Amino acid sequence: MNLFTFIYIIGIFILLNIFEGFKEISIENQLIYSSLSILLFGIPHGAIDHIIFFKKRKITQLKFYLIYLGLIVAFVTMWHITPVLSLIFFLLISAFHFGESQFEDIKLNKFFKNTFYFFWGVALLSTLIFYNIKELANVTAYFDDTLILEKIYDIKNVSILFYFTNTVLLFQWFYWLFLIKLKLKDYFLNFFCFF
């Protein structure tokens, strides 16, 4: 475990203990804390996207920024036209990004690696949504302009997605272990990073 991971785990542990001291945190305070976390951690995380991109691909800066800004404009436009579809699209892209950033160094063929990235991220997001569906529905209902997003939090569809993606992910782990003949030590190291 590197120093950054250790500090991150300790920070999460401290935050969880702080929040455990409060039996109920109002939705207003949750929104304030979430907004501050996005400002402090989310924006700086996104601000290094171009550095990571240039390490992996050969493309001019002009072309990168045109594509990057074009995608932002396209997404904002899509959000105004169809917010539900754009949120689903955003969550799917985020899912792939989560898997890619977590398991960047795994040695698999490109198709299996990309499939694993995607299912890892969707399993992660669907698990978070599955176990927090009431809270998400409350946050969505809090604002008039987000009521339309309630369609996404249908418990039947979320349950299907949760069970399906987690099952596929387990099959991928077994494939990884048995068919690729991954060393047992490496398998368990990666498996426990999964949880």
C-alpha positions in Angstrom: 0.0 0.0 0.0 1.4 3.3 -1.0 1.4 6.5 1.2 -1.4 8.1 -0.8 -3.7 5.1 -0.4 -3.0 4.9 3.3 -3.8 8.6 3.8 -6.9 8.2 1.8 -8.2 5.3 3.9 -7.3 7.0 7.2 -9.2 10.2 5.9 -12.3 8.2 5.0 -12.1 6.4 8.4 -11.9 9.8 10.2 -14.8 11.2 8.2 -17.0 8.2 8.8 -16.4 8.5 12.6 -17.2 12.2 12.5 -20.5 11.5 10.6 -21.3 8.6 12.9 -21.4 11.1 15.8 -24.3 12.8 14.1 -27.4 10.6 13.9 -29.0 12.6 11.2 -27.6 15.2 8.9 -30.1 17.4 7.1 -30.4 17.4 3.4 -29.3 21.0 3.3 -26.0 20.2 5.1 -25.5 17.1 3.0 -25.7 19.2 -0.1 -23.3 21.8 1.3 -20.8 19.1 2.3 -21.1 17.4 -1.0 -20.6 20.6 -2.9 -17.5 21.4 -0.9 -16.1 17.9 -1.5 -16.7 18.3 -5.3 -15.0 21.7 -5.2 -12.0 20.5 -3.1 -11.5 17.1 -4.7 -13.6 16.6 -7.9 -12.5 19.7 -9.8 -8.7 19.2 -9.1 -9.1 15.5 -10.1 -10.7 16.6 -13.4 -8.1 19.3 -13.9 -5.4 16.7 -14.5 -7.3 14.8 -17.2 -5.3 16.4 -20.0 -2.0 15.3 -18.3 -3.2 11.7 -18.1 -4.5 11.8 -21.6 -1.3 13.1 -23.1 0.7 10.4 -21.3 -1.4 7.7 -23.1 -2.0 9.2 -26.5 -0.3 11.2 -29.2 -2.6 14.2 -30.1 -2.1 17.9 -30.4 -3.2 20.1 -27.5 -5.4 22.1 -29.8 -7.2 19.0 -31.0 -7.6 17.7 -27.4 -9.1 20.9 -26.1 -11.4 21.2 -29.1 -12.7 17.7 -28.4 -12.8 18.2 -24.7 -14.7 21.5 -24.8 -16.9 20.2 -27.6 -17.9 17.2 -25.4 -18.8 19.6 -22.6 -20.9 21.8 -24.8 -22.6 18.6 -26.3 -23.3 17.3 -22.8 -24.8 20.6 -21.5 -27.0 20.8 -24.6 -28.0 17.2 -24.1 -28.8 17.9 -20.5 -31.2 20.7 -21.4 -32.9 18.5 -24.1 -33.2 15.2 -22.2 -31.9 15.2 -18.6 -32.6 11.5 -17.9 -30.8 10.2 -20.9 -27.9 12.6 -20.4 -27.6 11.5 -16.7 -27.5 7.8 -17.8 -24.9 8.6 -20.4 -22.8 10.5 -17.8 -23.1 7.6 -15.4 -22.0 5.1 -18.1 -19.0 7.2 -19.0 -18.1 7.7 -15.3 -18.4 3.9 -14.8 -15.8 3.2 -17.5 -13.6 5.9 -16.1 -13.8 4.4 -12.6 -12.8 1.0 -13.8 -10.0 2.4 -16.0 -8.5 4.5 -13.2 -8.7 1.7 -10.7 -7.3 -1.1 -12.8 -5.1 0.7 -15.3 -2.1 -1.7 -14.8 -3.9 -5.0 -15.4 -2.4 -7.1 -18.2 -5.3 -8.3 -20.3 -6.2 -8.1 -24.0 -7.9 -4.8 -25.0 -11.4 -6.1 -25.3 -11.5 -7.9 -22.0 -9.8 -5.0 -20.3 -12.3 -2.5 -21.6 -15.2 -4.9 -20.7 -13.8 -5.3 -17.2 -13.4 -1.5 -16.8 -17.0 -1.0 -17.8 -18.5 -3.7 -15.6 -16.4 -2.7 -12.6 -17.6 0.8 -12.8 -21.3 -0.1 -13.5 -21.1 -2.6 -10.6 -19.7 0.1 -8.4 -22.3 2.7 -9.3 -25.2 0.3 -9.2 -24.1 -0.9 -5.8 -24.0 2.7 -4.5 -27.4 3.4 -6.0 -28.9 0.1 -4.8 -27.9 0.6 -1.2 -28.8 4.4 -1.2 -31.9 4.5 -3.4 -34.1 6.2 -0.8 -31.5 8.9 -0.1 -31.1 9.5 -3.8 -34.8 9.8 -4.3 -35.0 12.3 -1.5 -32.2 14.4 -3.0 -33.9 14.2 -6.4 -37.2 15.2 -4.9 -35.7 18.2 -3.1 -35.4 20.3 -6.2 -38.3 20.9 -8.6 -36.1 20.7 -11.7 -34.7 17.3 -10.8 -38.0 15.5 -10.2 -37.8 14.0 -13.7 -34.7 12.1 -12.6 -36.8 9.9 -10.3 -37.3 7.6 -13.2 -33.7 6.4 -12.9 -34.2 5.2 -9.3 -36.8 2.5 -10.0 -35.9 -0.2 -7.5 -36.8 -3.1 -9.9 -34.4 -1.8 -12.7 -31.7 -0.8 -10.2 -31.9 -4.3 -8.6 -31.6 -6.0 -12.0 -28.6 -3.9 -12.9 -27.0 -4.4 -9.5 -27.3 -8.2 -9.6 -26.4 -8.5 -13.2 -23.3 -6.4 -13.2 -22.0 -7.9 -9.9 -22.6 -11.4 -11.3 -20.7 -10.6 -14.5 -17.9 -9.1 -12.5 -17.5 -12.3 -10.4 -17.4 -14.4 -13.6 -14.8 -12.0 -15.0 -12.7 -12.6 -11.8 -13.0 -16.3 -12.2 -12.0 -16.1 -15.8 -9.1 -14.0 -14.8 -8.0 -16.6 -12.2 -8.6 -19.9 -14.1 -8.3 -19.2 -17.8 -5.6 -16.6 -17.8 -3.7 -18.6 -15.1 -3.0 -15.5 -13.0 -0.7 -16.2 -10.1 -2.7 -16.9 -7.0 -0.9 -14.2 -5.0 -1.6 -11.5 -7.7 -5.2 -12.7 -8.0 -6.0 -12.3 -4.3 -4.2 -9.0 -4.2 -6.4 -7.7 -7.1 -9.5 -9.5 -5.7 -9.3 -7.8 -2.3 -8.6 -4.4 -4.0 -12.0 -5.2 -5.7 -13.7 -5.2 -2.3 
